[in-house]
Amino acid sequence: MKKRTFLKLTGLAGAGLAVSPFLGCGEQVQDAPEAPSAEPFKGHEQSPLNYGFDALQPAIDAETMALHYGKHHAGYVRKLNAALESDASRRNLPIEALLATLGEGDTALRNNGGGHYNHELYWRVMQPGGASTPQGILAQAIDERFGSFDAFKEVFAAAGAKRFGSGWAWLMMDAAGRLEVTSTANQDNPLMAQLVAQPGSPLLGMDVWEHAYYLNYQNRRKDYIAAFLDLVNWDVVGAQYASHFA
Ligand code: MN
């Protein structure tokens, strides 16, 4: 069943419906389809932040941003590349394709590949100056699926609040094209089709690890979640959604 879902998602990707706008990690395996494993190892890189470490204050403080981007995310990338270096068949796959291959034995790639992908998305779905609102087909789909934008926010906030320990909350599109709110543990994400209960394509990801909020909010995760929802760049989320129908 999971294999079939994975193949469906891969099929979407093959039809040009995948998540490409988000993840500029530099790999272009499609230029060398015959023997990607013979390519020199390129390695993954963090994309530059589109705003300063202090730009999301007071919702997210500058010290949290500096540590989160400069230490946590950077560490995932470093360990991801270390784990990939000897993995000739997968080391130059784009990150989304890599995540789809992961199985139970791929612990280092799961933790660090997920850590890289998830943070690349997280930085992009936030913006200084406060949240926008969903527009167009995404606004319509949210209303149809959740009843209203406010109802969606309640479901999403609850998914983040209820995640025990470290993890993420997601708004994603499943293989049937339906919007879903889910939550995953640790650095898992819906692209890990062989590892997660509900595979799909992430549209919005919220980090609920304590490192994302503890300096400012301590144990008040719900306050951080409310602050996050006031930062969401729905133009980015909407473009991600629309890319599936382009
Ligand atoms: Mn994090």
Boltz pocket constraint, residues with backbone or C-beta under 6 A from the ligand:
constraints:
  - pocket:
      binder: B
      contacts: [[A, 68], [A, 72], [A, 119], [A, 207], [A, 209], [A, 211], [A, 212]]
      max_distance: 6.0
